């Protein structure tokens, strides 16, 4: 059974890479279209294809709870970060949007170029102070232009059972832009672990909480979002 699981995971990986290559190529070729091209719609379409392929190859289904909590105006998502899965799935759940990501990703041929066309907020981890200032400045601009911003307040990917303390930059951005914070929690690490190529059959559950007003203290707002996430973690990771 273990060998079959690895074969199914490798089959998924082959299709996954093919979807990424085709989607990235189309985004780069069509960059000249009005509105900055079709990078974000293609990213959302690619995400849907990936999730269908994930279900067919690996037996992984997706359940979203609280989708009706997603505001119709721009917001800042504070989500836990367990695997690569959410960086692709969120394209179809929240759009238009801007990711906070490492600047090095934009240098990857085709994929990085297509990623740049989605107008992410690229930061350098070698300059933490400058990165925070850039997130606040660029994040306000994206929000004012109608895009939501996704931030992983743990800072980096973690294991499925280890929710790390949240940083306050996301709440600070929401307060400075006068937009709500949307807390999100998922358990993707159970099926798509950060430290393995093997995908495990099961259900990935995404919980979208009620939007939080950002008119209070950013630290308290961060603590509120983190407390909510820890409650969801206890429910989804018994």
C-alpha positions, -999 to 999 in steps of 0.1 A, spaced: 0 0 0 28 24 8 43 18 -27 9 26 -43 7 58 -22 41 69 -35 32 61 -71 -1 80 -69 18 110 -53 44 109 -81 16 108 -107 0 138 -91 34 157 -90 38 151 -128 4 166 -135 9 194 -110 41 204 -127 24 203 -161 -4 225 -149 21 250 -135 42 251 -167 12 256 -190 -5 282 -167 27 301 -163 35 301 -200 0 314 -209 3 341 -182 36 353 -196 24 352 -233 -8 371 -224 8 398 -201 -1 425 -226 -39 421 -222 -58 450 -205 -57 450 -167 -22 434 -165 -30 403 -184 -48 372 -171 -23 360 -144 -48 359 -116 -77 343 -135 -52 317 -148 -39 311 -113 -74 304 -101 -81 281 -130 -48 263 -125 -57 259 -88 -91 243 -97 -74 219 -121 -48 210 -94 -74 202 -69 -94 180 -93 -61 162 -101 -53 159 -64 -86 142 -57 -83 118 -86 -47 108 -80 -45 109 -42 -80 107 -29 -79 141 -12 -111 161 -9 -116 197 2 -142 211 26 -147 248 32 -166 260 63 -176 296 66 -172 307 30 -201 331 35 -179 350 60 -156 363 31 -162 400 28 -171 416 -6 -146 444 0 -108 441 4 -95 425 36 -63 410 51 -63 372 55 -44 358 85 -39 321 79 -18 294 93 9 280 69 12 242 68 22 232 33 24 242 -3 -12 234 -8 -27 266 5 -4 288 -16 -22 273 -46 -57 268 -33 -62 303 -20 -61 316 -55 -96 303 -61 -109 311 -26 -98 348 -24 -95 369 -56 -83 394 -65 -55 391 -39 -18 397 -33 5 372 -15 34 382 8 63 360 -6 100 357 -8 116 378 -35 137 348 -46 106 331 -59 102 357 -87 135 346 -102 123 311 -111 119 309 -149 83 309 -161 67 303 -127 84 332 -111 77 355 -140 40 345 -140 39 350 -103 53 385 -107 24 393 -130 -1 386 -102 14 417 -84 25 400 -51 43 418 -23 78 404 -25 101 409 5 137 402 14 141 381 46 176 394 50 162 429 59 133 423 84 128 460 92 127 470 56 104 440 48 78 452 73 78 487 60 75 474 24 46 452 34 28 481 50 34 504 21 27 480 -7 -1 463 12 -20 496 16 -16 502 -22 -29 467 -31 -59 471 -7 -67 506 -20 -67 491 -56 -92 465 -46 -71 434 -39 -71 416 -6 -38 406 10 -28 372 24 -3 370 52 10 340 71 16 354 105 36 324 117 63 336 93 70 303 76 55 268 70 49 247 101 38 211 109 2 203 111 0 203 149 24 231 158 7 265 155 34 291 162 29 326 178 14 351 153 34 382 143 15 415 143 23 429 108 -9 416 92 -31 433 118 -10 464 116 -16 465 78 -53 460 83 -55 489 108 -34 513 87 -56 505 56 -89 505 76 -99 471 63 -110 440 83 -89 410 92 -102 376 81 -90 347 102 -85 314 83 -74 280 96 -68 247 76 -53 213 83 -37 207 49 -5 193 66 -24 161 74 -28 153 36 0 174 20 29 174 46 55 201 44 84 176 47 73 149 22 63 145 -14 38 117 -5 2 129 -3 -22 111 21 -58 104 13 -83 124 34 -102 156 37 -85 190 39 -108 213 59 -106 251 56 -124 272 82 -131 309 74 -139 329 105 -159 360 109 -142 392 98 -126 412 126 -128 450 127 -93 465 127 -101 496 147 -84 483 179 -49 477 189 -30 455 163 -15 433 191 -49 426 206 -63 419 171 -35 395 164 -41 377 197 -78 374 189 -70 359 155 -44 335 170 -68 324 198 -95 317 172 -69 297 151 -58 276 182 -95 267 189 -99 255 153 -66 236 155 -78 218 186 -110 208 168 -93 197 135 -63 180 151 -76 158 179 
